[in-house]
Amino acid sequence: MSTDDFELEDDNANVNETEAGRFAKLTAGDDSKKYRLTGMCKDWFLDYASYVILERAVPHLNDGLKPVQRRILHAMKRMDDGRFNKVANIIGFTMQFHPHGDASIGDALVQLGQKDLLVETQGNWGNILTGDSAAAPRYIEARLSKFANDVVFNPKTTEWMPSYDGRNQEPVTLPVKFPLLLAQGVEGIAVGLASKILPHNFNELIDASIAHLKNKDFELYPDFPTGGLADCSRYNDGLRGGAVKVRARINKFDRKTLVVTEIPFGKTTTTVIESILKANDKGKIKVRKVDDNTAQNVEIVIHLPNDVSPDKTTDALYAFTDCEVSISPNSCIISNDHPHFIGVKQMLRMATDRTKDLLKQELEIRLHELNEQWHFSSLEKIFIEKRIYLKIEESETWEEVIEAIDKGLKSYKKQLRRPITTDDIVKLTEIKIKRISKYDAKNADDLIKNIEEGIEEVENNLNNLVAYTIAYYQRLKKKYGKNHPRITELAEFSNIEATQVVVANAKLYVNRAEGFVGTGLKKDEYICDCSDIDDIIVFLKNGKYVVTKVSDKAFIGKDIIHVGVFRRNDTRTIYNVVYRDGKNGPIMMKRFAVTGVTRDKEYDVTRGTEGSQVLYMSANPNGEAEVLKVYFKPRPRIKNLIVELDFASLAIKGRGSMGNIFTRYAIHKVVLKERGESTLGGQSIWFDDAVRRLNTDGHGRLLGEFGNGDRILAVTKQGKFYTTDYDLSNRYEEELILVEKLDVEKVFSATYYDAEQKYFYVKRFTFEESPNHQLFIDETQGSYLVELSSDTYPQLEVTFKGKNAKREPEFIDVDEFIGIKSFRAKGKRVSTLDVGTLKFIEPLEKEPPQSDDDDLSQSGDDGNAVQMSLL
């Protein structure tokens, strides 16, 4: 038997003894100490939970990496020779440090590669947009990026520890000189703990770090690799309880086509399309067809039916599909071997301070190296120039050689910056004779001078560490910042009421006599179209009414007199009611709106007197006030048995008001004489520039009061205009320069550059109604709008350039310069000279032109003047 066999037997014996000791407390006899199973589970589970939190799922604050990511990067650095390595080889090499399977290493490496920051990739690494997985590890390759080599590694400042099997050394944390955790983001689920830190923009992180170093405040918001739009108003610094709403970017290609070009973070084109089709199947939206043309960029084409509004469908996509998601951050990190919940701003401050400390360590190490280099170069210069090497000729032992050199250097020790050690003398003895013979004193002096300049520079950097750190960040931004522009647009979202945008996917029916309402009563009276998420309001003949969720069939109460879809906070739907208060009480009349109620709670139109009954009721969506003909029962002393009731004379009050007394006589019947007009006047509409939406809540800029037929004018920076109705679901483009109520009589002045003629033009015109985009400047490629003015008497300032640069600016009275024509007219050339700038300045003040009627009224006697004004 060989020695190796004995060693193997010894190892097996040790293993068996260890295993026996581990389970002794479970397998020992009756005389041994007893252990409770619950206590053992508690201790072991806590150990397991701590291990998962510290060693697997949650990133460390210092370098922003999970252990598996750190080990991958360490392995790649050890393998790095500038060329790509097979991912299979990287996985195998990493397993020297990572005690888990190859699958976890491979998945973590693919995620690092897809983030496109630390790892350069080659081959099919999958697609975060479509959700396609990467090819097998044997087919794809990777290497460290230049950025990773610049900021992640430095063995001189790295703290090391033994690997899991003790055969290798691995870093405790990597000396990352950048807020890597915030740049990449991370998501991990541990035992009883989770971490979700969202990715942020590279350049914004650097700007925030510099702001912190300058003691200035800063803000940080996420930037997702999939783009889209993000509302970070509730970000809460990335802590628990916050939320970020992310929307897909949906563009209106035409009236029948929507195109999704960016998707929310965490979603893929497949999941987005599936959610759209699912919402379509449920009847929430109407879609004719969905095409996925995604390649390098997202392109989901949504084809709409002819009778569907693209603006309303866009809102419905946000309300019912994965085109809008809410992400809840949870900033949890490991620091000092414990999990901590820290906001992203504090994380960045700590990362910046750590970067400053690491740079200080590097400078101190560099200073020590330069001092050592200066010391030996000076020592070498003395040793050779003073021929101290000749003093060892008579020495017979090594100790005598060391002593002779030390004695020869004794008189020069004051010229040095530190004491001479035995190691220094040993290095001097290793200098070759060839080098001594060819020694150049001038080169040696230059070398020492360069070293001294280096020492001075390093000491200056140490004395100005903050400025040095700022310069370091600025170099990083200059070198790598151009590759990391912000992708996600920060925006403020308006709330989308699902009931306002959902497609009417059901029909509402009523059985008035039996008191049933629902979408399943197809043999009964049809009321209207509705959706399966709508609320309905039901009025009974006894004056009771209730708001409830639409259902297949629901019993409300017998003698139903009105059913309709209920819109919360609807102040324009006015109910006109005539009711009898009690069995023999007076006849009351009232007008009211139902804006906010509790669902399924019973309310009363009347005063609640027993025997009350509604005699007439109408629901008016725009506050119309009709005229009724009321017939009284014959009775002595009644002169007129028929009278009229005009609801326009009644004020609109709250739903709880009792109303006004109409009469105390008994009524035979009530008949509608004529339908009235709205008594509410125009509806005030505001435009919120932040979200580019219309509203009636007073947010943004008031556009005016709108009634039937009124339109909204929208003008873009590209010199186009279009008109819309004032539907609150309308969505407006980003690059708008004007949104206002359309006035076809209002005159506008525009200046633009004609690329075909190569001259600037000015024109005066009026906009007209057009649902399609219309161009009001020249359509030649390269033409562009300069400025648009709505002044009555605009004044244009023209400056010149080139050979006419010294020419005085010209001021043009645009009203006199050109007449009012169609928006299709070309206009008039501003100047034949080389124009520098065009700018509308303070308008002119003129007396308005007098009409012919005014001239006639000013001539003749007063009687004629009055007559002409009447005419």
NUMARVO-76688 format. One record per residue: x, y, z of N, C-alpha, C in turn. Coordinates in steps of 0.2 Angstrom, whole numbers, plus 5000, padded with zeros to 4 digits. Layout:
NUMARVO-76688
XYZXYZXYZ ...
***
This chain:
NUMARVO-76688
500449945000500050005000500450065000 500350114996500750174995500550225001 501050275001500950335006500250375004 500150374998499550414996498950374999 498950314999498350275001498250285008 498850285012498750305019498450365021 498650415017498450485017497650485016 497450445011496750445009496350415015 496650365018496250335023496150385029 496750415030496750465036496150525034 496150545028495650595026494950575027 494850505025494150475026493950475033 494450455037494350445044494150515048 494550565045494350635048493650655046 493450645040492850655037492250625041 492450555042491950515046491850545053 492450565056492350595063492050655063 492150695058491750765058491050755057 490850705053490150695051489750665058 490150615061489950595067489850645073 490250695073490250745078489650795076 489550805070488950845068488350825070 488250755069487550725070487550685077 488050705081488050665088487450685092 487250745092486750765097486050735094 486050715088485450685086485450605087 486050575087486050505087486350475094 486450515098486750495105486250455109 486450425114486050385118485650425123 485250385127484850425132485150465137 485850445138486150485143486350555141 486350565135486650625132486150685133 486350745132485950805133485350805128 484750825130484250825125484150895121 483950895115483950955111483250965108 482951025109482251035106482351045098 481951015094481951015087481751095085 481251125089481151195087481651235087 482051235093482651275094483151265088 483251205086483751185081483551215075 482951215073482651245067482751315067 482651345072482651425073483451445072 483851405075484551425074484851415067 484651355064484951335058484551385052 483951395053483551435048483851505048 484051535054484351605054485051605051 485451545052486051545048485951535041 485451505039485351495031485151565029 484651595032484351665030484951715030 485351715035485951765035486451745029 486551685027486951665022486651695015 486051675014485751705008485751775007 485651815013485651885012486351915011 486851885015487451915014487851885008 487751825006488251795001487851774995 487251794994486951774987486551834984 486051864988485551904985485551974985 485952004990485952074991486652104990 486652154986487352184984487652224990 488352224990488752264995488752334993 488752374998488752444997489452474994 489952444995490652464993490752464986 490552404983490652394975489952384972 489452384975488752374972488652304968 489052254970489052194967488752134972 488452084969488252024973488951984973 488951934977489551894977489751864971 489151834967489351794961489551844956 489351904956489551954951490251974952 490451984959491152004960491651944958 491451884959491851834958491951824950 491451834946491451834939491951884937 491951944939492352004937493051984939 493151964945493851944948494151884943 493751834941493951784937494151814930 493751854927493851884921494551924921 494651964926495252004927495851954927 495851904930496351854930496451824924 495951814920496051784913496151834908 496151904909496151954904496851964901 496751954894497351964890497252014884 496652044885496452094880495952054874 495951994874495551954869494951934872 494451914868493851884871493951814873 493551794878493651724881492951694880 492951624879492251594879491951594886 491251604886490951614892490951554896 490951494892491051424896491751424900 492251454897492851454900492851504906 492551554906492451604911492051574917 491551534915491151504920491551454924 491951414920492351364924492851394928 493151444926493651484930493351514936 492751544935492451574941492251524947 492151454945491951404949492551394954 493151414953493651414958493451454965 493051504963492851554969492151544971 491751524967490951524968490751454970 490451444976490351374978489651344975 489351384970488751354968488851334960 488251314957488251284951488451334945 488651304939488751344934488251384931 487551364932487051394929486951464932 487051474939486951534942487551584939 488151554938488651594936488551624929 488251574925488151594918487551644917 487051634921486451684921486751754923 487151754929487351824931487851854926 488251814923488651844917488251874912 487751834910487351864904487051934906 486751934912486451994915486952054915 487552034917488152094917488252114910 488252064905488452084898487852124895 487252104897486652144894486652214896 486952234902486952294905487452344901 487852314897488352354893488752404897 489052384902489452434906490152404908 490152344911490752314913491052264908 490552234904490752174900490652194893 491152184889491052184882490852114879 490352114875490052044873490252034865 490151974863490251954856489851884855 489351894850488951834849488251854851 487751804851487051814853486951814861 486951874864486851874871486151884873 485651874868484951884870484751954869 484151974870483852034869483352054875 483552114878483152134884482452154882 482452174875481752204872481252154871 481552094868481052044866481051984871 481551984875481551934880481851864878 482151874872482551814869483151794874 483251734875483851714879484451714875 485051714879485751714875485851644873 486351634868486551574866486951534871 487051464870487451424875488051454876 488351444882489051474884489551464880 489551404876490151384872490151424865 489551464864489551494858489651574858 489651594864489751674865490351684869 490551744868491251764871491151834875 491651844879491651904883492351924885 492351994887492952014890492752084894 493252104898493152164902493152224898 492652274899492652334895493252374898 493452424894493952474896493752514902 493052524903492852564909492952514915 492852454914492952404920493652404922 494052404917494852404919495052474922 494652524920494852594923494652604930 494052574932493752594938493652544943 493652474941493452424946494052394949 494652384946495152344949495752384951 496052364956496752384959496952344964 497352294963497552244968497952274974 498252334973498552374979498052394984 497452414982496952434987496452384988 496452324986495952274987496152234993 495552224997495552185003495452115001 495852065003495851995000495551945006 495251895004495151835009495151775005 495251715009495251655006494651635002 494651594997494051574993493751514998 493151494996492751445000493151385001 493651364997493951294998494751315001 494851375002495551395004496051394999 495951374993496451364988496651434985 496251484985496351544981496151604985 496351664983496151724986495651754982 495151784985494651824981494551894985 494351944982494252004985493652004990 493652034995493152045000492652094996 492852154994492452194989492952224984 492752234978493252264973493252344974 493852374973493952444974493652484968 492952484968492652524963492652594964 492852634959492852704960492352744956 491752724957491152744954490552714957 489952754957489352724960489052674956 489352614955489152564951488452534952 488352534959487652504961487052544958 487152604958486552654955486552654948 487152644945487152644937486852574934 487052524937486752454935486052444937 485952454944485352434947485452364949 484952334953485052264955484352244958 484252184957483652154960483752084963 483652074969483752014972483251994978 483051934978482651904983482951864988 483051874994483351835000482751805004 482951785010482451755014482251805019 481551825018481251875022481551945020 481851955014482152015013482252025005 482152085002482152084995482552154994 482852164988483152224986483052234979 482852304978482652324971482952394970 483452404967483752464966483752474958 483452534956483352544949483952574946 484052564940484652594936484552664935 485152704935485152774934485652794929 485552854927485952874921486752894923 487152864919487852874920488152944921 487952984916488153054917487853094923 487253074924486853114930487153084936 487453024937487753004943488453044944 488753054938489453084939489253164941 488753194938488553264940488353264947 488053214949487753214956488353204961 488853164959489453154963489853214964 489953254958490353314958489953364963 489253364962488853414966488953394974 488953334975489153314982489753344985 490253334981490953354982491053424983 490553464980490553534980490053564986 489753514990489253524995488653554992 488453534986487853554983487353504983 486653514983486153464983486053444976 485753384975485653354969485053314969 484753294964484253244963484353184958 484153124960484253074956483653034954 483553024948482952984945483152924941 482752874940482952814936483052834929 483452794926483552794918483552714916 483052694913482952624911483252614904 483552554903483852534897483352524891 482652514893482152504888481852564886 482052624889481752684887481052704891 480652724887479952744889479952814893 479352824896479252884900479152864907 479452904912479352884919479152944923 478652934927478352984932478752964939 479153004941479552994947479353034953 478753064953478453104958478453074965 478353004965478352964971478952924972 479452944969480052894969480352884976 480252934981480452924988481152904989 481552934985482252924985482452844985 482052814981482152734980482052694986 481752724992481552684998480952644997 480752605002480152565002479552615003 479052605000478452645000478452694994 478952694990478952734984478652694978 478552734973478352704967478552744961 478752714955478852744949478352714943 477952764940477552744935477952744928 477952694925478352694918477852674913 477852714907477452704902477852694895 477552654891477852644884477752704880 478152714876478152774871477652754865 477052784865476652764860476552824855 476652814849476652874844476052854839 475652914837475152904833475352914826 475352854822475652864815475152894811 474452874811473952904808473352884812 472752904809472152894813471952824814 472252774811472052704811472652664814 473252694816473852654817474152694823 474352654828474752674834475452634834 475952664835476652624835476952634842 477152574845477452574852478252574850 478652624852479352624850479752614856 479552614862479852604869479452574873 479652524878479252484882479452494889 479052484894479152494901479752444903 480152464908480652424911480352364914 480752304913480452244916479952204911 479752234906479352204901479652194895 479352144891479652134884479152144879 479352144873478852154867478252094868 478552034869478051984870477551994875 477752014881477252024886476752084885 477052134882476652194880476152174875 476352134870475852114865475252064868 475552024872475051974875474552014879 474752064883474252104887473752144883 474052164877473552204872473052154870 473252094867472752054865472252024870 472552024876472051994882471552054883 471752114883471352174884470852174879 471052164873470552164867470052104867 470252044870469851994870469352004876 469552044881469052054886468552114885 468752144879468252204877468452264880 469052274883469252334886469452384881 469752364875470052404870469752364863 469852404858469652384851470252384847 470552324845471152324841470952274835 471152294829471052254823471652204822 472252224823472852184822473452214826 473852174828474552194831475052154828 475552194825476152174822476752184826 477252144827477852154830478452154825 478652214824479252224819479852244823 479952214829480552234833481152204831 481652244830482352214828482852244833 483252294831483652324835483252374840 482752404838482352444841481652414842 481252434847480552414848480152444842 479652404839479152434835478552384835 478052404839477452364839476952404836 476652384830476152424826475452394828 475052444831474352424833473852454828 473552414824473052434819472352434822 472052494821471352514825470852504820 470252494822469652494818469452564816 469052574811468852644808468552684813 468152654818467752694822468052704829 468652694830468952704836469452764836 469452804842469852854843470552834845 471052854841471752834843471952864850 471752924851471952954858471652914863 470952904863470652864868470952794869 471152764863471452694863472152704867 472452754866473152764869473052764877 472552804879472352804886472152734889 471752694885471552634887472152584887 472652594882473252544883473652554889 473652624891473952634898473552604904 472952604903472452584909472452514909 472452474904472252404904472752354902 473352384900473852334897474552354901 475052314899475752324901476052384898 475752424895476052484892476152534898 475852524903476052564909476052514915 476652524919476752474925476952524931 476952504937477152534942477652494946 478252524947478852494950478952514957 479052474961479152484968479852474970 480252524971480952514973481052494980 481552464982481752444989482452444990 482752504991483452504992483752474998 483952414997484252375002484952355000 485452365005486152345003486452315009 487052285008487452255014488052305015 488052325022488652365024488852335031 489452325032489652305039489352235041 489252195036488952125037488252125039 487852185038487152185040486752225034 486152205033485752235028485552305031 485552355026485352425028484852445022 484352485024483952525019484152595019 484452615013484752675012484452705006 484252775006484052805000484652814995 484452824988484952824983485352884984 485152944986485552994987486052984992 485952954998486452935003486852885000 486652834996487052784993487652824988 487352874985487852904980488352944984 488152974990488653014994489152964997 488952904999489352855002489852834997 489552814991490052794985490552844983 490352904983490752964981491352974987 491152964993491652974998492152914998 491852854996492252794996492752804990 492552834984492952844978493552894980 493352944984493852994987494352954991 494152914995494552875000495052824996 494752794991495152754986495652784982 495452844980495952894976496552914981 496352924987496852944992497352894993 497052824994497452774995497952764989 497752764983498152764977498652814977 498452874979498952934979499552914984 499352894990499752874995500252824994 499952774990500352714988500852744983 500652784978501052814973501552854976 501452894981501952934984502452894988 502252844991502752794994503252764989 502952744983503352714978503852764975 503652834974504052884971504652894976 504452904983504952914988505452854988 505252794987505652744987506152744981 505852764975506152764969506752824970 506552884973506952934974507552914978 507352884984507852864989508352814985 508152764982508652724979509052754973 508752794969509052834964509652874967 509452914972509952954976510552914979 510352854981510852814984511252784979 510952764974511352734968511852794965 511652854965512052904962512652914967 512552914973513152924978513552864978 513252804977513652744977514152744971 513952764966514352764960514752824959 514452884960514852944959515452944964 515352924970515852934975516252874976 516152824971516552764970516652724977 516052714980516052684987516052604985 515952584979516052514977516752494978 517252534978517952514978518152494985 517752514990517852504997517752424999 517452394994517352324996517852274993 518352304990518852264987519252214992 519352244998519752205003519352165008 518652175007518152135011518152055009 518252015014518251945013517551905014 517151935018516551905020515951955018 515351925017514751965015514652015021 514751995027514552045032515052105032 515752095030516152145029516052185023 515752155018515552195012514952245014 514452225018513952265020514152315024 514652305029514852355033515252405030 515652385025516052435021515652485017 515152455014514652505010514352555015 514052525021513752565025514152615028 514852605029515252645032515452705027 515452685020515652725015515052775014 514452755015513852795014513652845020 514052835026513852865032513852945032 514352965028514453045028513853075023 513553035019513053055015512253045017 512253015023511552995025511053065026 511353115027510953175028510653205022 510953185016510653205010510053165008 509953105012509353065010508753075015 508153055013507553065016507353015021 507652965021507552915026508152875028 508252835033508852795035508952745030 509652725029509852675025509752605028 509452555025509352495028509752445024 509752385027510252325025509952305018 509252315017509052295010509252345005 509352405007509552455002510252445000 510652425005511352405003511452344999 511052295000510952234996510852244989 510352294988510152314981510752344978 511152384981511752414978512252364976 512352314980512752264978512552224972 511952224970511652194964511752234958 512052294958512152334952512752304948 512552294942513052264938513652304936 514252284935514852324933514752354926 514352324922514252364915513852424916 513352424921512952484922513352534926 513852514930514252564933514752594928 515052554924515452584919515152634914 514552624913514152664908513752714911 513852724918513452774922513452844919 512852874918512852944916512552984921 512953034924512753074929512153124927 512153144921511653194919510953154919 510953094916510353054916510053044922 510553024927510353014934510053074937 510353134936510053194939509353214936 509253194929508653214926508053164929 508253104930507853054933507553074940 508053094944507853114951507453174951 507553224946507153284945506453264943 506353214938505753194936505353164942 505753124946505453094952505153144957 505553194958505453254963504753284960 504753304953504153334951503553284952 503653224951503053174952502853174959 503353184964503153184971502753244973 503053304970502653364971501953364968 501853334962501153334960500753284964 500953234966500553184970500453224977 500953254980500753284986500253344985 500253374980499853434978499153404977 499053344974498453304974498153284980 498553264985498353244991498153304995 498453364994498253424998497653454995 497453434989496853454986496453394983 496253354988495953294986495253294983 494853344985494253354983494253374975 494653424974494753444967495053394963 495453344965495753294962495153244960 494753234965494153184964493753214959 493553274959493153304954493453294947 494053314946494453304940494353234938 494453184942494353114940493653094937 493153124941492453114938492453144931 492653204931492653234924492953204919 493553174920493853134915493453074913 493153034918492652984916492153004912 491853064913491253084909491453104902 492053134902492253154895492453084891 492753034894492952974891492352934889 491852924894491352874893490652904892 490552964894489852994895489452994889 489853004883489453014877489152944875 489352884878489052824876488452814880 488252854885487752844890487252904890 486852924885486352974885485752944889 485352994892484752974895484252944890 484052884892483552854887482852864889 482652864896482052864898481852944899 481252964897481053034897480653044904 480853094908480553104914479853144912 479353124915478653164913478253154919 477753194919477153194924476553174921 476353114923475753084920475053104923 474553114919473953134921473553064923 473153074928472753014930472252994924 472252924923471752904918471252864921 470652894920470052854923469852794918 469852734921469752674917469052684914 468552704918467852704915467852754909 468252804909468252854904468552834897 468952784897469352764891469152694889 468752654893468652584892468152584886 468152534882467752524876467052494879 466552524876465852494878465752424875 465852374880465952304877465252264880 464752304882464152274884463552314883 462952284883462352324883461952324889 461652374891461252384897460552374896 460252334900459452324899459152334906 458452344905458052354912457352324911 457152294916456452274917456152324922 455852374920455652424925455052404930 454652354927454152334932454352294937 454752244936455052194940455652224944 455952274942456552304945457252274944 457352244939457952214937458352254932 459052264933459452294928460052254927 460352254921460952214920461052204913 461652174911461852164904461552094901 461252054906461051994904460351994902 459952044903459252044902459052064894 459252024890459252034883458552034880 458052014884457452014881457052074884 457352114888456952174891457252234887 457052294890457152354887457852374886 458152394881458852414880458852484882 459452504886459552564888460152604884 460752574885461252604881461852554881 462352574878463052534878463352554885 463752504887464152514893464752474893 465152474898465752424899465652384906 465952334906465852294912466252324918 466552384918466752414924466452474926 465952494922465552554923465152544930 464952604933464452614938463752634934 463252614937462552644934462152674940 461752724938461352754943460652734941 460252714946459552694945459052734949 458552764946458052804950457352764950 457052764956456452734957455852784957 455252754956454652804956454552834963 454752804968454652824975455152874977 455652894972456152944974456752914976 456852854977457452824980457952814973 458552824975459052804969459652784972 460052744968460652704970461152704965 461852704966462352694961462652624963 462752584958462952514959463352494953 463752444954464152414949463752384944 463952384937463552354932463652274933 463152234932463252164933462752134928 462752064928462352024923461652034924 461452034931460752044933460752064940 460452124942460352144949459652174950 459452154956458752184958458852254962 458552304959458652364962457952384966 457452374963456752394966456252404960 455652394962455152394957454952474955 454652474949454452544946455152584945 455552564941456152604939455952654934 456152714935455952774930456552794926 457152784929457752804925458352764926 458752744921459352704922459852734917 460452744920461052774915461752754918 462252764914462952754916463152814920 463352804926463552854931464352874930 464452944930465152964929465253004936 465752984939465853024946466153094944 465953134948466153204948465953244941 465353214939465053244933464653304935 464853364934464453424936463953444930 464053414924463653444918462953404917 462953344920462353304919461853324925 461353354923460853384927460153354927 459953334933459253294933458753344935 458153354931457653394932457053354935 456753364940456253324944455653364946 455053334945454453354949454253304953 454153314959453853264964453353284969 452953234971452453254976452753234983 452753284988452953264994452453234999 452453175000451953135003451353114999 450853085002450253064998449853124996 449853175000449353234998449753304999 450453294999450853355000450853404994 451253454995451353504989451753464984 451753494978452153474972452753514972 453353484972453953514972454353504965 454853554964455253544958455953564960 456453534957457153544958457553524952 458153554952458653534948459353524952 459653464950460253444954460653404950 461353394952461853354949462053304955 462153244952462453194957463153184955 463653204959464353204958464653154962 464653144968464953094972464553064977 464452994977464052954981464452894983 464152864988464452794990464052744987 464452694984464152644980463752594984 463152584981462652534984462252564990 462352634991462052664997461352694994 460852694997460152714995460152794997 459952834992459852904993459052914990 458852984992458153004991458153064987 457753074982457653134978457253174982 456753144985456253184989456453204996 456053235000456153245007456153185011 455953125009455853065012455253055016 454753095014454053085017453753025014 453452985019453152925016452552945011 452552905006452052915001452252964995 452852984996453153034990453152994984 453153034978453153004972453453054967 453853024962454153064957453653064951 453453124949452953134944453253144937 453853174937454253184931454953194932 455353164928456053164929456453164922 456953194921457353194915458053204917 458553164913459253174914459553214908 459853264909460153304904460853314904 461253284899461953274899462353344899 461953394896462353464896461953514900 461553494905461153544908460553574905 460253544900459753574897459153574901 458753634900458153644904457553644900 457053594900456553594896455953634899 455353634895454753674897454253614897 453853614903453353564904452653594903 452153554901451453574902451153534907 450853574912450653534918449853544919 449453484919448753484919448553474926 448153524929447853514936447253474936 447053444941446453404942445953464943 445353454940444853514941444653524948 444553584950444453604957444153674957 443653684962443453754962443953804963 443853864961444353924962444953914957 445053864954445653864949445453894943 445753944941445653984935445953944929 446553924929446953894924447153824926 446853774922446953704923447653684920 447853724915448453704912448953764913 449553744916450153794916450753764914 451253814913451853794910452453794916 452853744916453453744920454153754916 454453804917455053814914455653804919 456053744918456553724922457153774922 457153814916457753864916457653924921 457053924924456953974929457253954936 457353884937457653854943458353854943 458653874949459353864950459553794951 460153774949460453704950460753704957 460453654961460653654968460953584970 461153564976461453504978460853444978 461153384977460653334977460253324983 460453354989460053344995459553394996 459553444992459053504993458353474992 457853514995457153484995456853514988 457053574985456853604979456353654981 455953684976455553734977454753714976 454353744980453653724979453353754972 453053704968452753724962452053744963 451653694966450953714968450753664973 450153684976449953644982449253604979 449153614973448553584970448753514967 448253474967448353404964448453404956 448953364954449153364946448853304943 448553314937448253264933448753234929 449153274926449753244922450253294920 450853274918451353314916451553294909 451653344904451753334897452353374895 452853354892453453394889453153434883 453253504884453053544879453653554874 454153574876454753584872455453574875 455853544872456553534875456953594875 457253604880457653674881458353664879 458753724880459453724879459853724885 460453714884460853714890460853774894 460853774901460853834905461553834909 462053794907462653794910463153834907 463053864901463553894897464053854894 464553884892465153844889465553814895 465853764893466353724897467053754897 467253764903467953794904468453734903 468953754899469453694897470153724898 470553694902471253704903471753664899 472353684898472853644895473453644899 473653584901474153574906474753554901 475253604901475853594897476253534899 476253524906476753474909476553404906 475853384905475653324903475353324896 475353384893475053394886474353364886 473953384891473253354891472753414892 472153404890471553454892471253424899 471053474902470653454909470153514910 469753494915469253544918469353554925 469953534928470053544935470453604936 470653644931470953704933471753704933 471953644930472753634930472953664923 473453704924473853734918473553804915 473453804909473253874906472553864903 472153914905471453924903471453934896 471053894892470953904885470353944883 469853944888469253974887468653934888 468053954886467453914887467253894880 467053824880466953794874466253764874 465853774868465253744867465253704861 464653694859464553644853464853684847 465353644843465653664837466253694838 466453714844467153744846467653694845 468253724842468853684841469453714844 469953664845470653684848471153684842 471553744842472053744837472753724840 473153684837473753664839474253674834 474853704835475353724830475953694833 476353664828476953624830477553664828 478153654830478753684829478953674821 478753624818478853604811478453644806 478053694809477653734804477053704802 476753654806476153624804475653644810 474953634808474453654812473853594811 473453584816472853544816472353564821 471753544820471253564825470953504828 470753504834470353454837469753474841 469353434843468753444848469053454855 468653464860468953474866468753414871 468753354868468753294872469353284876 469253274883469753274887470253214886 470053164882470553114880471053124875 470953184872471453204867472153204869 472653184865473353184867473653234862 474153274864474453324860475253314859 475553324853476253314852476653354857 477253324857477753354862478053424859 478153434853478453494850477953544848 477453564853476953614851477253684853 477053734849477253804851476653844853 476053814851475453854852474853804853 474453814858473853774859473353824862 472753844858472253884860471653874857 471053904859470453904856470453934849 470253894844470253914837469753974836 470054024833469654084831469854094823 469454084819469554084812469654154809 469454204813469554274812470254304814 470554264818471154294821471754284817 472154344816472654344811473354334815 473754284811474454274814474954294809 475554304811476054324807476654274808 476954244803477454194803478054214799 478654204802479254204798479554134797 479854124791480154054790480654064785 481054004785481654004780481453954774 481453984768481353944762481953914760 482053844760482653814758482753814751 482253814747482253814740482553874737 482253934740482454004737483054024741 483153994747483754024751483654094754 482954104755482854174758482354164764 482354214768481854214774481154254771 480654224773479954254771479554274777 479054314776478554334781477854334778 477354304782476754304779476254314785 475654334783475054354787474454304785 474154274789473654224787473154214793 472654174792472154144797472154074797 472154034803472053964803471353944802 471253884799470553864798470553794801 469953764801469753704804470053644800 470453604803470753544799470953494804 470653434803470853384808471453344806 471753364800472353334798472953384798 473553364799474153414799474153444793 474253514793474253554787474953594788 475353604783475953644783475853714781 476053764785475953834783476553864781 477153824780477753854778477953814772 478453834768478653794762478853724764 478653674760478753604761479453584759 479853624756480553594754480953574760 481353514759481753494764482253544766 482253554773482753604775482353674777 481753684775481353744777481153734784 481153794788480953784795480653854797 480253844802479853904805480353934810 480354004809480754044814480354064820 479754104818479354124824478654134822 478154134826477454144825477254194830 476854244828476654294832475854304831 475454324836474754344835474654414837 475154454837475054524838474654554832 474254604834473754634829474254684824 474654714827475154754823475854734824 476054684822476754654823477354694820 477854704824478454734821479054684821 479354684816479954634815480554664814 481054644818481754664818482154624814 482554644809482954604805483654634806 484154584808484854594808485154554802 485754574800486154554795486854524797 487054484792487754444793488154444787 488754414787489154414781489454484779 489454494773489654564771489254624773 488654604775488154654777488054664785 488554634788488554624795488554694799 488854744796488954814799488354854797 487854824793487254864792486754864798 486454924799486054934804485454894804 485154864809484554824809483954864806 483554824803482954854799482354834804 481854884804481254864808480654874803 480254814802479754814797479054814801 478654854798477954854800477554804796 477454744799477254684795476554704793 476054734796475454754794475454794787 475954834787475954874781476354834775 476854794778477254754773476954704769 476454674772476054614768475354614770 474954594766474254584767474054514770 473454514772473254444775472954404769 473254344769473054294764472954224767 472954174763472754104765473454084768 473354034773473954004776474353964771 474053944765474453914759474853964755 474754024756475154074752475854074754 476354094750477054084751477254144756 476954204755477154264759477654304755 477954354758478454404755479154394758 479654394753480354394755480454454760 480854434765481054494770481554534767 482054514764482654554762483054514757 483354544752483754514747484554504750 484654534756485254534759485354474763 485954464766486154404770485854414777 485254384778484954394785485254354790 485354394796485654354802485054324806 484654374809484154354813483554384812 482954354813482254384813481954374820 481654434822481354434829480754474829 480154454831479654494833479754534839 479654604839479854644845479154674847 479254724851478654754854478154774848 477554754848477054774843476954854843 476754874837476554944836475954964838 475855024840475155044843474855084837 474255064835473955104830473155104831 472855154828472155164829471855114825 471355074827470955024823470655064817 470655034811470355064805469555074806 469355124804468655144804468255114799 467655084800467255054795466855104792 466455084786466055134783465455154787 465255114791464655134795464855184800 465455184803465755234808465755304804 466055304798466055364794465355394793 464855354791464255374790463955404796 464055374802463755394808463955454811 464655474808464955534811464655594806 464355584801464155634796463355644797 463155704796462355714796462155734803 461455734804461255754811461155694815 460955704821460955654826460455594824 459955614821459355564820459655524815 460055544809460355504804460855454808 461255484812461755434816461355384819 460855394823460555334826460255284822 459955314816459655274811460155224808 460755254806461255214803461555154808 461555174815461855124819461355074820 460655094820460155034821460254994814 460255024809460354984803460954934803 
***
